[in-house]
């Protein structure tokens, strides 16, 4: 049974690579990438074809080609996804860059304690089910300076909606507080829960005067394309939860702060999943955003294949199985790092 699953998963990977590079090159490129992911290493360390791969990505592969092939393959995997009410999370993830090269895709890092000053950033959408073992990253787009936040999130949601059932809520952290985004979600009747900052005198005063829980209507106005738009949302203040005060905008009606926090805490799974992602990430020194984006989507696909395989193996053990095969995997030493 396990051997059949591994063969099927390799077939899926080869399908993506064949659509991008042709069948002949797919066979050459796929194994070094799995080797690198399994060991959180550089493709250059596992194959002398890394330069050829990078050249093919930069010279022959357009962003739209990669996205089309990835979405097509994910669509074929969609029957394995949960079809009931689903919770989604949108977030940014960054990969540090230590070089001196400048481009629109190298963004100043948002984390002050990081050893790097610039990073490649990706905006991701993930499935939250309340069960850590079932949490699935679904899609990602590269981020660059001047990019429109609302338009990008619309692309992410439109891409994954056909794969899923009814959307119960899309959750956002504080970095996504935007009047335009709230307006977009409201107009399209997409349920949302957005953690926001205590910015401005009104919100700061509201937090200070709230004793435990506040719920009210928050009216917003903004201008786009010389047109003024008005929108509104439910504003919530949750005092002294995990020793912090929390502010949220939402289209959902909550009757108490713990009901709200109970829903939002599912979004915290995203940090756990990023730890999984980083534990088996394909490393690269490339300064080209397309190479980084290609590797990032391959990482996402490997996680998806792991989740839907219903395997109880840790992620790196799963990848190691793809590298060496079932028999050698079963014979591995007990000291193998299964992290």
C-alpha positions in Angstrom: 0.0 0.0 0.0 2.7 2.5 1.0 4.8 1.6 -2.1 1.8 2.4 -4.3 1.3 5.8 -2.6 5.0 6.7 -3.1 4.8 5.7 -6.8 1.7 7.8 -7.2 3.2 10.8 -5.5 6.4 10.7 -7.6 4.1 10.5 -10.7 2.4 13.7 -9.6 5.7 15.5 -9.2 6.9 14.3 -12.5 3.7 15.5 -14.1 4.4 19.1 -12.9 8.0 19.0 -14.1 7.1 17.5 -17.4 4.6 20.3 -18.1 7.3 22.9 -17.4 10.4 21.3 -18.8 9.4 18.3 -20.9 9.6 14.6 -20.0 13.3 14.2 -20.6 14.4 17.0 -18.3 11.7 16.2 -15.7 13.5 12.9 -14.9 16.8 14.7 -14.5 15.6 17.6 -12.3 13.1 16.0 -10.0 15.3 13.8 -7.8 17.9 16.5 -6.9 15.1 18.7 -5.7 13.7 16.0 -3.5 17.2 15.3 -2.2 17.6 19.0 -1.4 14.2 19.3 0.4 14.9 16.1 2.4 18.2 17.5 3.7 17.3 21.2 3.7 20.1 21.7 1.3 21.1 23.3 -1.9 20.3 21.7 -5.3 23.9 22.4 -6.3 25.0 19.9 -3.6 23.0 17.0 -5.1 23.3 17.5 -8.8 25.5 19.0 -11.5 22.3 20.0 -13.3 21.5 22.9 -11.0 22.8 25.5 -13.4 20.8 24.0 -16.2 17.7 24.0 -14.1 18.2 27.6 -13.1 18.8 28.6 -16.7 15.6 26.9 -17.8 13.6 28.6 -15.1 15.0 32.1 -15.8 15.1 31.9 -19.6 12.2 29.6 -20.6 9.7 29.8 -17.7 7.3 32.6 -17.2 5.5 33.2 -14.0 2.2 32.6 -15.6 3.4 29.2 -17.0 4.5 28.1 -13.5 1.2 29.2 -12.0 -0.9 27.6 -14.7 0.8 24.2 -14.4 0.8 24.3 -10.6 -2.9 25.2 -10.4 -3.8 22.5 -12.9 -2.0 19.8 -10.9 -3.6 21.1 -7.6 -7.0 20.9 -9.3 -6.4 17.3 -10.0 -5.6 16.8 -6.3 -8.6 18.7 -5.1 -10.9 15.7 -4.7 -8.6 14.7 -1.7 -9.3 18.1 0.1 -12.0 18.6 2.7 -15.3 19.6 1.1 -17.3 20.8 4.1 -17.1 24.3 5.5 -13.4 25.4 5.4 -11.3 28.0 7.2 -8.6 29.7 5.3 -5.6 31.8 6.4 -3.7 34.4 4.3 -0.2 35.4 5.4 3.2 36.5 4.3 6.3 34.3 4.5 9.8 35.5 3.8 13.1 33.9 2.8 16.2 35.9 3.9 18.6 37.2 1.3 22.1 38.1 2.3 23.5 39.5 -1.0 23.8 43.0 -2.2 21.6 42.7 -5.3 18.6 45.0 -5.6 15.2 44.3 -7.2 11.5 44.9 -6.7 11.2 41.4 -5.3 13.7 41.9 -2.5 11.8 43.5 0.4 13.0 44.9 3.6 12.3 42.4 6.3 9.5 43.0 8.8 11.4 41.2 11.6 14.0 43.4 13.4 15.9 40.5 15.0 16.5 38.6 11.8 20.2 38.4 10.6 19.2 39.6 7.1 18.0 43.0 6.0 16.2 41.9 2.8 14.1 39.0 1.9 12.0 37.4 -0.9 8.4 37.5 0.3 5.5 35.2 -0.7 1.8 35.8 0.1 0.2 32.5 0.9 -3.2 31.0 1.4 -3.7 27.9 3.5 -6.4 25.6 4.7 -7.1 25.5 8.5 -9.2 22.6 9.7 -8.6 22.8 13.5 -6.5 19.6 13.2 -2.8 20.2 12.8 -2.4 17.0 10.8 -4.8 18.2 8.2 -3.6 21.7 7.7 -2.7 22.3 4.1 -0.8 25.1 2.3 -2.6 25.6 -1.0 -1.1 28.4 -3.1 1.3 31.3 -3.0 2.2 34.4 -5.1 5.5 36.3 -5.1 5.4 39.7 -3.6 7.1 42.8 -4.9 7.3 46.5 -4.1 4.1 48.4 -5.1 2.0 45.3 -5.4 -1.8 45.8 -4.8 -2.8 43.9 -1.7 -6.5 43.5 -2.3 -6.0 42.4 -6.0 -3.4 39.8 -4.9 -5.7 38.3 -2.2 -8.5 38.2 -4.7 -6.3 36.1 -7.0 -5.5 33.7 -4.1 -9.1 33.2 -3.1 -10.3 32.8 -6.7 -7.6 30.2 -7.3 -8.5 27.9 -4.4 -12.3 28.4 -4.2 -13.1 25.7 -6.9 -11.1 23.1 -4.9 -13.1 23.6 -1.7 -16.5 23.6 -0.1 -18.1 26.6 1.5 -15.7 29.2 3.0 -16.5 29.6 6.7 -14.0 32.3 7.3 -10.8 33.8 5.8 -8.4 34.9 8.6 -5.8 37.7 8.5 -3.2 39.0 10.9 -2.4 42.6 11.6 -0.3 43.1 8.5 -3.5 43.0 6.3 -5.6 45.7 7.8 -6.9 47.6 4.8 -10.1 49.5 4.1 -10.0 48.4 0.5 -9.6 44.7 1.5 -12.5 45.0 3.9 -14.6 46.5 1.2 -13.7 43.8 -1.3 -14.5 41.0 1.2 -17.8 42.6 2.2 -19.0 43.2 -1.4 -18.3 39.6 -2.3 -19.8 38.2 0.9 -16.6 36.4 1.9 -16.6 35.9 5.7 -13.5 37.3 7.3 -11.8 37.7 10.6 -9.0 40.3 10.7 -6.7 41.1 13.6 -5.9 44.8 13.5 -3.5 47.2 15.3 -4.4 49.7 17.9 -3.7 52.6 15.5 -5.3 56.1 15.9 -6.8 57.9 18.9 -10.2 56.4 18.5 -9.1 52.7 18.7 -6.5 53.4 21.4 -9.2 55.2 23.5 -11.7 52.4 22.9 -9.2 49.8 24.1 -8.5 51.8 27.2 -12.2 52.3 28.1 -13.3 48.7 27.4 -13.4 46.6 30.5 -13.7 43.1 29.0 -15.5 42.9 25.6 -16.7 45.4 23.1 -18.7 45.0 19.9 -19.8 47.8 17.7 -19.9 49.0 14.1 -16.8 50.5 12.5 -17.4 52.8 9.6 -14.6 53.4 7.0 -14.1 55.6 4.0 -11.4 55.5 1.3 -10.8 56.9 -2.2 -9.7 54.7 -5.2 -9.6 55.7 -8.9 -11.0 59.2 -8.0 -14.1 57.5 -6.4 -15.0 57.6 -2.7 -16.1 54.3 -1.2 -17.8 53.6 2.2 -17.8 50.4 4.0 -18.4 49.1 7.5 -17.5 46.1 9.7 -18.0 44.7 13.2 -15.3 46.0 15.5 -14.4 43.8 18.5 -12.2 44.6 21.5 -11.1 41.6 23.6 -9.3 42.6 26.8 -6.8 40.6 28.8 -6.7 37.4 26.7 -3.4 35.6 27.0 -2.3 38.8 28.8 -2.9 40.9 25.7 -5.6 43.2 24.4 -6.9 42.2 21.0 -8.8 44.2 18.2 -10.6 42.5 15.3 -12.7 43.5 12.3 -15.1 40.8 11.2 -18.2 40.1 9.1 -19.1 37.4 11.7 -21.3 38.1 14.8 -19.6 37.0 18.0 -21.3 37.1 21.4 -18.1 37.0 23.6 -14.4 37.4 23.4 -13.6 33.7 24.0 -15.8 32.6 21.2 -13.9 35.0 18.9 -10.4 34.0 20.2 -11.4 30.3 19.9 -11.9 30.8 16.1 -8.8 33.0 15.6 -6.5 30.6 17.4 -6.8 28.2 14.5 -4.9 30.7 12.5 -1.9 30.3 14.9 -1.5 26.8 13.3 0.1 28.7 10.4 3.3 29.3 12.4 3.5 25.5 13.1 3.2 24.8 9.4 5.8 27.3 8.5 8.2 25.5 10.9 7.4 22.3 9.0 8.0 24.1 5.7 11.3 25.5 6.8 12.5 22.1 8.2 12.5 20.7 4.7 12.9 23.7 2.5 14.8 23.6 -0.8 17.7 26.1 -0.3 19.0 28.4 -3.0 21.6 31.2 -3.4 19.9 32.5 -6.5 19.0 36.2 -6.7 16.3 35.5 -9.3 12.8 35.7 -7.9 11.5 33.1 -10.4 14.0 30.5 -9.1 12.9 31.2 -5.5 9.3 31.1 -6.5 9.7 27.8 -8.3 11.3 26.2 -5.3 8.7 27.7 -3.0 5.8 26.1 -5.0 7.6 22.8 -5.2 7.9 22.9 -1.4 4.1 23.6 -1.1 3.3 20.8 -3.5 5.5 18.3 -1.4 3.6 19.3 1.7 0.2 18.9 0.0 1.3 15.4 -1.3 2.4 14.5 2.3 -0.9 15.7 3.8 -3.2 13.9 1.4 -1.2 10.7 1.5 -2.7 10.1 4.9 0.7 8.9 6.1 1.6 9.1 9.8 5.3 9.7 8.9 6.9 13.0 9.8 7.5 15.3 6.8 11.2 14.7 6.4 10.8 10.9 6.8 8.2 11.1 4.0 10.7 12.9 1.8 13.4 10.5 2.7 11.1 7.7 1.5 10.7 9.4 -1.9 14.5 9.6 -2.1 15.6 6.1 -1.2 12.4 4.0 -1.7 10.3 2.0 0.7 12.7 -0.9 1.3 15.7 1.2 2.3 13.4 3.4 4.3 12.2 0.4 6.3 15.8 -0.6 6.9 17.0 2.8 8.0 18.8 3.2 11.3 16.8 4.2 14.3 19.0 7.2 14.8 17.6 8.8 11.6 16.4 12.4 12.3 12.7 12.3 11.8 12.1 16.0 12.5 
